[in-house]
Each structure stands twice: as C-alpha cells, then as structure tokens.
C-alpha cells in the first residue's frame, strides 16, 4: 500500500529541506499558480498522482467553463507526463454536470494518456463499478473514502475483490482511517490529514502567539509544514512495510484475500473457456440443425449473457470458431462465423439491452451467414438470409426466456 500525501503544492514547506520524498498527490488546480514548485515536487518524489482539482475549481464560482478547464488539464498532461506519474484523476463532478458529461470529459483526457483514473461514486450505482473495472482492466480505478459517500467500512473489501477479478489496482481517495488501513489492502490511498496540526498553529507543544512578529510567524509556520510532512513520511513507510509483511493478516481479514488476488487473473479466462465449451457442445449436439441453409443454433442463447460480461463475448466467439471446424462450409465458416459472433457479442455488451441485442443478432447474422451460404451453394441470398434470421430469432427468444430465469444468478457467479 502506498499512501500519497496531498496539499504539498499549496503550502510553503521548503522542498530542499524535505529532500527526497516518497509519494505525493498534487491538485492540478494549484499547479499553474506555482509551476516551479510543482516541477520540484515531481523531481523529488518517487511517485506522483495528479488530481483534476475539479471540486476546488467550482468553489465560489457562478460561471464555469468545464471544457476550457479540461483542455488546460489535458495540455498539462501532454506536456508533463512521465514515468513517475502513476495516473491522473478524472473530472468527477457528477452532481454538478452529470455523469454523461463527466465521461465525455474523461474521453477527452484519454486522448492524451492511458493513465486517466475513473472515480466511482455511490450515485453511479454498483453496476457502474463492475463496468468500470471491466473497461479499465489492468489499470487503476478509484473509490472514495469520505464519510459522506456512505460506504461502510466492511464494504471496501468487496470493492477490492471486484477490482482484483479484473486485475485492477484500487485507489481510495481521502482514506487514512487506521482501523480500515490495517484491514483493507488498497493499492493506493491519499491523505491531507498531515496538514491538520499545522493549520491549528502547533509545532509540537509550541503555539504561535499573537505577539510573534509576522516574520517569526512565517518561519515557524514553514518549520511546522516541514516537521509535519516528515512525520507523515514515517506513516507512509510504516504502512508499506505493514502490508509487505502481512500476508497472513490479509488472508484472515478478507477471508482468503490472497487467494482472490492469485486467482484474479485466471478466473475470467476460466469463464471464457466455460462459455466456449457450452457453445461448442450445444452446437455440435444438434449438428445437422446447426449448419446448412436451414439452421437453428440453440447455442446462440449465450449471446444474451454477453450483455453483462466481456469474457462471455470472448467465449461466445471462440466457441463459434471451434464449432465451425466441423461445418460443411469449412474454413470460411470458421473465419466469417466467428467474426460475426464477435461483432454481435460486442454489440450486446455495449448495448446491455435484450430487445436491441435480439434484433441486431437476428438481422446481422441473417445477412452475414446468408451471404456466406449464397457464395458456397449459389442459392438465393434473400432465401438464405431469411432462413438463418428465422433460426437465429428463435434461438435468441429462447435465450431471452432463459436469461430471465437464470441471468441474475449467472451474473453473480461471473462477478
């Protein structure tokens, strides 16, 4: 676990006094105000994260140009991205501009780098977190550790489990509650709590006094920032050591969390293989009916399950390729048929809706397979397309009924 200390860019602690630093999080909002200090922090830190500063940007303003601010943020990313920077947080102001616009601004930032970090808020719904982890597999996703987000402490482990299943790393924003940090092994967290002692005017037991001169107060405050930051670095080192050596604690606190991590990369592949096997068996079992000009593939019911799981799409495609190895149409059916399934499965995953998936699958497969049959057998295209579409439609209607009965249960297993 790496704890990133925030707010260093917005105080007067001397960087030369701090020397080499571990992990810092800077707000982009403050970077243009003192770019020299920001560059110094980046140079002296082992790792850096950049927050969008969107919440600070909106404070006290009536007119906000979010697109202009995002363009400025994107320009900073383009000009300053380096290996030290772990990621850049999105403009997560859902309550201000709406999720749809937040996603649009995220896409703009992703044109500059693949290190943009999406931030899940409770208002987005848990289904959004599943989709986020699938889309950002192998990358960093973020959740909030603030009390007002109403995420119960015992729920954080479940978020990690979901993320690990998709090989994601998790950053928890604003989380430094010790009772949580010693139980939940986030990959990254950040904290500004180290600044609280300084803001209350203390350096050990010494308070700033009213009779102190302005110069003396400035020097004392500067020393306070430096002392507080050095203490916070000890906290960084402590938790990094704690989780490096706490394999048994991890296993006990998450009920086998270590095993979850070990399996997280393999589990999705198993699901894809199982889906492919089911498709193959259902197709070959009624082989005469699965091929030819008049065909009805019961295995196509799997398309409906592609709506909720990306790895089901892979299995749906692979299963078709394997089943078509025994097709009378030969290698042409292996290539064309599996490619058609990949396109239809991808549509189903992106759509997530039953009716559009059935309509698109019926029409698209009817056209593609119908054309394939016409090329091989020389039979009328419209007749072939109609027959294939009819068989596909029947299979998908059966699939819709099956999905309604067991879909939720299958999805829970996938997750």
C-alpha positions as CSV (number, residue, x, y, z in Angstrom):
1,X,0.0,0.0,0.0
2,X,1.3,3.4,-1.0
3,X,0.0,6.5,0.8
4,X,0.1,9.6,-1.3
5,X,0.4,12.9,0.7
6,X,-1.7,15.7,-0.8
7,X,-1.5,19.5,-0.4
8,X,2.3,19.9,-0.5
9,X,1.9,22.1,-3.7
10,X,-0.3,24.5,-1.7
11,X,2.0,25.4,1.3
12,X,5.4,26.9,1.9
13,X,7.4,23.9,3.2
14,X,10.9,24.2,1.7
15,X,11.4,21.4,-0.8
16,X,15.2,21.5,-0.4
17,X,14.6,20.8,3.4
18,X,12.4,17.8,2.6
19,X,14.9,16.3,0.2
20,X,13.9,13.0,-1.5
21,X,10.2,12.2,-1.0
22,X,8.1,9.1,-1.4
23,X,4.6,9.6,-2.8
24,X,2.8,12.9,-3.4
25,X,-0.6,13.8,-4.9
26,X,-1.0,17.3,-6.4
27,X,-4.1,19.1,-7.4
28,X,-3.9,20.4,-11.0
29,X,-5.9,23.5,-9.9
30,X,-2.9,24.8,-7.9
31,X,-0.1,23.7,-10.4
32,X,-0.5,26.6,-12.8
33,X,-0.3,29.0,-9.8
34,X,3.2,27.8,-9.0
35,X,4.6,25.6,-11.8
36,X,8.1,25.8,-10.5
37,X,7.1,24.3,-7.2
38,X,5.1,21.6,-8.9
39,X,8.1,20.6,-11.1
40,X,10.3,20.5,-7.9
41,X,7.8,18.1,-6.2
42,X,7.7,15.8,-9.3
43,X,11.5,15.8,-9.5
44,X,12.0,14.9,-5.8
45,X,9.2,12.3,-5.5
46,X,9.4,8.6,-6.2
47,X,5.8,8.6,-7.5
48,X,3.2,11.2,-8.2
49,X,-0.6,11.3,-8.8
50,X,-2.4,14.3,-10.2
51,X,-5.9,15.2,-9.1
52,X,-8.1,17.1,-11.5
53,X,-8.8,19.9,-9.0
54,X,-12.4,20.0,-10.3
55,X,-14.0,20.3,-6.9
56,X,-11.7,23.2,-6.0
57,X,-12.3,24.8,-9.4
58,X,-16.1,25.1,-8.9
59,X,-15.9,26.7,-5.4
60,X,-17.2,30.2,-5.2
61,X,-17.9,30.5,-9.0
62,X,-21.2,31.1,-10.8
63,X,-19.9,30.7,-14.4
64,X,-17.8,27.6,-15.1
65,X,-16.3,26.6,-18.4
66,X,-15.6,22.9,-17.8
67,X,-14.4,22.3,-21.4
68,X,-11.8,25.0,-21.2
69,X,-10.6,23.8,-17.8
70,X,-10.4,20.2,-19.1
71,X,-8.4,21.4,-22.2
72,X,-5.9,23.1,-19.8
73,X,-5.7,19.9,-17.8
74,X,-5.2,17.9,-21.0
75,X,-2.4,20.2,-22.1
76,X,-0.6,19.8,-18.8
77,X,-0.8,16.0,-19.2
78,X,0.5,16.2,-22.8
79,X,3.5,18.4,-21.8
80,X,4.4,16.8,-18.4
81,X,3.6,13.1,-18.5
82,X,6.4,10.9,-17.3
83,X,7.1,7.5,-15.7
84,X,6.9,8.9,-12.2
85,X,3.3,9.9,-12.6
86,X,1.0,6.9,-11.7
87,X,-2.2,8.5,-13.0
88,X,-4.5,11.5,-13.5
89,X,-7.9,11.5,-11.9
90,X,-10.9,12.3,-14.0
91,X,-13.2,15.4,-13.5
92,X,-15.5,13.5,-11.1
93,X,-18.1,16.2,-10.5
94,X,-21.2,14.1,-11.3
95,X,-23.5,16.1,-9.1
96,X,-22.6,19.3,-10.8
97,X,-22.5,18.5,-14.5
98,X,-23.9,14.9,-14.7
99,X,-22.2,11.6,-15.3
100,X,-22.7,11.7,-19.1
101,X,-20.7,14.9,-19.3
102,X,-18.1,13.6,-16.9
103,X,-17.5,10.6,-19.1
104,X,-17.2,12.9,-22.2
105,X,-14.5,15.0,-20.4
106,X,-12.8,11.7,-19.4
107,X,-12.7,10.6,-23.1
108,X,-11.0,13.9,-23.9
109,X,-8.3,13.4,-21.4
110,X,-7.8,9.8,-22.6
111,X,-6.7,11.2,-25.9
112,X,-3.5,12.3,-24.1
113,X,-2.7,9.3,-22.0
114,X,-3.9,5.9,-20.9
115,X,-3.3,6.7,-17.3
116,X,-6.6,8.5,-16.6
117,X,-8.2,7.2,-13.4
118,X,-12.0,6.9,-13.2
119,X,-13.6,7.7,-9.8
120,X,-16.6,5.7,-8.6
121,X,-19.2,7.5,-6.5
122,X,-22.1,5.8,-4.9
123,X,-24.6,7.8,-7.0
124,X,-23.3,5.9,-10.1
125,X,-24.6,2.6,-8.8
126,X,-22.7,-0.6,-8.2
127,X,-23.3,-1.8,-11.8
128,X,-21.2,1.1,-13.0
129,X,-18.3,-0.1,-10.8
130,X,-18.4,-3.5,-12.4
131,X,-18.4,-1.9,-15.9
132,X,-15.6,0.4,-14.8
133,X,-13.4,-2.5,-13.7
134,X,-14.0,-4.4,-16.9
135,X,-13.2,-1.3,-19.1
136,X,-10.1,-0.4,-17.1
137,X,-8.8,-3.9,-16.6
138,X,-5.1,-3.9,-15.7
139,X,-5.3,-0.2,-14.7
140,X,-6.1,2.0,-11.7
141,X,-9.7,2.7,-10.6
142,X,-10.7,4.9,-7.7
143,X,-13.3,4.9,-5.0
144,X,-13.9,7.4,-2.3
145,X,-13.1,7.0,1.4
146,X,-15.0,10.1,2.6
147,X,-17.7,9.5,5.2
148,X,-20.3,11.4,3.2
149,X,-20.1,8.8,0.5
150,X,-21.8,6.4,2.9
151,X,-19.6,3.4,2.0
152,X,-19.5,1.2,5.1
153,X,-16.0,0.2,6.2
154,X,-16.8,-3.5,5.8
155,X,-17.8,-3.0,2.2
156,X,-14.3,-1.8,1.0
157,X,-13.0,-5.4,0.8
158,X,-15.8,-6.3,-1.6
159,X,-14.8,-3.4,-3.9
160,X,-11.2,-4.8,-3.9
161,X,-12.5,-8.2,-4.7
162,X,-14.4,-7.0,-7.7
163,X,-11.4,-4.9,-8.9
164,X,-8.9,-7.7,-8.4
165,X,-11.1,-10.1,-10.5
166,X,-10.4,-7.7,-13.4
167,X,-6.7,-7.2,-12.4
168,X,-7.4,-3.5,-11.4
169,X,-5.5,-1.6,-8.8
170,X,-7.6,0.4,-6.4
171,X,-7.0,3.9,-5.1
172,X,-9.2,5.1,-2.2
173,X,-9.5,8.9,-2.1
174,X,-9.2,10.6,1.3
175,X,-8.7,7.4,3.3
176,X,-6.3,7.4,6.3
177,X,-8.5,5.8,9.0
178,X,-6.2,3.4,10.7
179,X,-8.9,0.8,11.5
180,X,-9.6,0.5,7.8
181,X,-6.0,0.7,6.5
182,X,-4.9,-2.2,8.7
183,X,-7.7,-4.4,7.4
184,X,-8.1,-3.4,3.7
185,X,-5.0,-3.6,1.5
186,X,-5.7,-0.8,-1.0
187,X,-3.0,-0.4,-3.6
188,X,-3.0,3.4,-3.1
189,X,-4.7,5.9,-0.8
190,X,-4.2,9.6,-0.3
191,X,-4.4,11.9,2.7
192,X,-4.2,15.6,3.6
193,X,-4.6,14.8,7.4
194,X,-0.9,15.5,7.9
195,X,-1.7,19.3,7.4
196,X,-4.2,19.5,10.3
197,X,-1.7,20.1,13.0
198,X,-0.2,22.9,11.0
199,X,-3.5,24.6,10.3
200,X,-4.2,24.7,14.0
201,X,-0.9,26.5,14.6
202,X,1.1,23.9,16.5
203,X,4.7,22.8,16.3
204,X,5.0,20.1,19.0
205,X,3.8,21.9,22.1
206,X,4.7,25.4,20.8
207,X,1.7,27.5,19.7
208,X,2.0,30.6,17.5
209,X,1.4,33.6,19.7
210,X,-0.3,36.9,18.8
211,X,2.8,38.8,19.9
212,X,5.0,36.9,17.5
213,X,6.2,39.1,14.6
214,X,5.0,38.4,11.1
215,X,8.4,37.2,10.1
216,X,8.7,34.9,13.1
217,X,5.3,33.5,12.5
218,X,6.2,32.8,8.8
219,X,9.4,31.0,9.8
220,X,7.6,29.0,12.5
221,X,4.8,28.0,10.1
222,X,7.3,26.9,7.5
223,X,9.0,24.7,10.0
224,X,5.7,23.3,11.1
225,X,4.9,22.2,7.5
226,X,8.3,20.6,7.2
227,X,8.1,18.8,10.5
228,X,4.5,17.6,9.8
229,X,5.5,16.3,6.3
230,X,8.5,14.4,7.7
231,X,6.2,12.7,10.3
232,X,3.8,11.8,7.5
233,X,6.6,10.2,5.6
234,X,7.1,7.8,8.5
235,X,3.4,6.9,8.2
236,X,4.0,6.1,4.5
237,X,6.9,3.9,5.3
238,X,5.0,2.1,8.2
239,X,2.1,1.0,6.1
240,X,4.2,0.0,3.1
241,X,6.2,-2.3,5.5
242,X,3.0,-3.4,7.2
243,X,1.3,-4.8,4.1
244,X,4.6,-6.1,2.6
245,X,4.9,-8.4,5.6
246,X,1.3,-9.0,6.4
247,X,0.3,-11.9,4.2
248,X,-1.3,-13.8,7.0
249,X,-3.2,-10.8,8.2
250,X,-4.5,-10.2,4.7
251,X,-5.8,-13.8,4.4
252,X,-7.5,-13.6,7.8
253,X,-9.1,-10.1,7.3
254,X,-10.5,-10.8,3.8
255,X,-11.3,-14.5,4.2
256,X,-8.7,-15.6,1.7
257,X,-7.9,-12.3,0.1
258,X,-4.5,-13.6,-1.0
259,X,-6.1,-16.4,-2.9
260,X,-8.5,-14.0,-4.5
261,X,-5.5,-12.0,-5.8
262,X,-3.8,-15.1,-7.1
263,X,-6.9,-16.2,-8.9
264,X,-8.0,-12.8,-10.2
265,X,-6.1,-13.1,-13.5
266,X,-7.1,-16.7,-14.1
267,X,-10.8,-16.6,-13.2
268,X,-12.0,-14.5,-16.2
269,X,-10.2,-16.9,-18.5
270,X,-11.9,-19.8,-16.9
271,X,-15.3,-18.1,-17.5
272,X,-14.4,-17.5,-21.2
273,X,-13.4,-21.2,-21.6
274,X,-16.5,-22.4,-20.0
275,X,-18.7,-20.3,-22.2
276,X,-16.8,-21.5,-25.3
277,X,-17.3,-25.1,-24.2
278,X,-21.0,-24.7,-23.6
279,X,-21.4,-23.1,-27.1
280,X,-19.5,-25.9,-28.7
281,X,-21.4,-28.7,-27.0
282,X,-24.9,-27.1,-27.7
283,X,-23.9,-26.6,-31.4
284,X,-22.4,-30.0,-32.1
285,X,-25.1,-31.9,-30.1
286,X,-27.7,-31.0,-32.8
287,X,-25.1,-30.8,-35.6
288,X,-27.4,-31.3,-38.6
289,X,-29.6,-28.4,-37.4
290,X,-26.6,-26.1,-36.6
291,X,-25.3,-25.9,-40.2
292,X,-26.6,-25.6,-43.7
293,X,-29.2,-23.4,-45.4
294,X,-31.9,-24.1,-42.8
295,X,-30.3,-23.8,-39.4
296,X,-31.2,-23.1,-35.8
297,X,-28.3,-22.9,-33.3
298,X,-29.5,-23.3,-29.8
299,X,-26.0,-22.3,-28.7
300,X,-26.9,-18.7,-29.7
301,X,-28.8,-18.3,-26.4
302,X,-25.3,-17.4,-25.0
303,X,-25.5,-14.1,-26.8
304,X,-27.9,-12.8,-24.2
305,X,-25.3,-13.4,-21.4
306,X,-22.7,-11.3,-23.3
307,X,-24.7,-8.3,-22.3
308,X,-23.2,-8.4,-18.8
309,X,-19.7,-9.9,-19.2
310,X,-16.9,-9.1,-21.6
311,X,-15.3,-12.6,-21.2
312,X,-18.6,-14.1,-22.2
313,X,-18.1,-12.3,-25.6
314,X,-14.7,-14.0,-25.9
315,X,-16.2,-17.4,-25.1
316,X,-19.1,-16.8,-27.5
317,X,-16.6,-16.1,-30.3
318,X,-14.2,-18.9,-29.5
319,X,-17.0,-21.4,-29.1
320,X,-18.3,-20.5,-32.6
321,X,-14.9,-20.9,-34.1
322,X,-14.4,-24.3,-32.6
323,X,-17.9,-25.5,-33.6
324,X,-17.5,-24.3,-37.1
325,X,-14.4,-26.5,-37.5
326,X,-16.9,-29.3,-38.2
327,X,-19.1,-27.2,-40.5
328,X,-19.6,-28.3,-44.1
329,X,-18.6,-24.8,-45.2
330,X,-15.1,-25.4,-44.0
331,X,-12.6,-22.7,-43.0
332,X,-14.7,-20.0,-44.5
333,X,-17.3,-20.6,-41.8
334,X,-14.7,-20.6,-39.1
335,X,-13.5,-17.2,-40.1
336,X,-16.7,-15.5,-41.1
337,X,-18.9,-17.1,-38.5
338,X,-16.6,-16.3,-35.5
339,X,-16.0,-12.8,-36.7
340,X,-19.8,-12.3,-37.0
341,X,-20.2,-13.6,-33.4
342,X,-17.5,-11.2,-32.2
343,X,-19.3,-8.2,-33.7
344,X,-22.7,-9.3,-32.4
345,X,-21.3,-10.1,-28.9
346,X,-19.6,-6.8,-28.7
347,X,-22.8,-5.0,-29.7
348,X,-24.7,-6.9,-26.9
349,X,-22.0,-6.0,-24.4
350,X,-22.2,-2.3,-25.3
351,X,-25.9,-2.2,-25.6
352,X,-26.8,-4.2,-22.4
353,X,-30.4,-4.4,-23.5
354,X,-32.4,-7.5,-24.5
355,X,-34.5,-6.2,-27.4
356,X,-31.7,-4.4,-29.4
357,X,-29.5,-7.4,-28.9
358,X,-32.1,-9.8,-30.3
359,X,-32.9,-7.6,-33.2
360,X,-29.3,-6.9,-34.1
361,X,-28.2,-10.5,-33.7
362,X,-31.1,-11.7,-35.9
363,X,-30.6,-9.3,-38.7
364,X,-26.8,-9.2,-38.7
365,X,-26.3,-13.0,-38.6
366,X,-29.0,-13.4,-41.2
367,X,-27.2,-11.1,-43.6
368,X,-23.7,-12.4,-43.0
369,X,-24.4,-16.1,-42.9
370,X,-27.0,-15.8,-45.6
371,X,-24.3,-14.2,-47.9
372,X,-21.8,-16.9,-46.9
373,X,-24.3,-19.7,-47.9
374,X,-25.1,-18.0,-51.2
375,X,-21.3,-17.9,-52.1
376,X,-20.8,-21.5,-51.3
377,X,-24.0,-23.1,-52.6
378,X,-25.1,-20.5,-55.2
379,X,-28.6,-20.3,-53.7
380,X,-30.7,-17.1,-53.5
381,X,-29.4,-14.7,-50.9
382,X,-32.7,-13.5,-49.6
383,X,-34.0,-17.0,-49.0
384,X,-30.8,-17.9,-47.1
385,X,-30.8,-14.7,-45.1
386,X,-34.5,-15.2,-44.2
387,X,-34.0,-18.8,-43.1
388,X,-30.9,-18.0,-41.0
389,X,-32.5,-15.0,-39.4
390,X,-35.6,-17.0,-38.5
391,X,-33.5,-19.7,-36.8
392,X,-31.4,-17.0,-35.1
393,X,-34.5,-15.2,-33.9
394,X,-36.0,-18.4,-32.4
395,X,-32.7,-19.2,-30.6
396,X,-32.5,-15.7,-29.2
397,X,-36.1,-15.7,-28.0
398,X,-35.4,-18.9,-26.2
399,X,-32.2,-17.2,-24.8
400,X,-34.3,-14.3,-23.6
401,X,-36.5,-16.6,-21.6
402,X,-33.5,-18.5,-20.2
403,X,-31.8,-15.2,-19.3
404,X,-34.9,-14.0,-17.5
405,X,-34.9,-17.2,-15.4
406,X,-31.2,-17.6,-14.5
407,X,-29.5,-14.5,-15.8
408,X,-29.0,-12.8,-12.4
409,X,-27.6,-16.0,-10.9
410,X,-25.1,-16.5,-13.7
411,X,-24.0,-12.8,-13.4
412,X,-23.4,-13.2,-9.7
413,X,-21.1,-16.2,-10.4
414,X,-19.2,-14.3,-13.1
415,X,-18.6,-11.4,-10.7
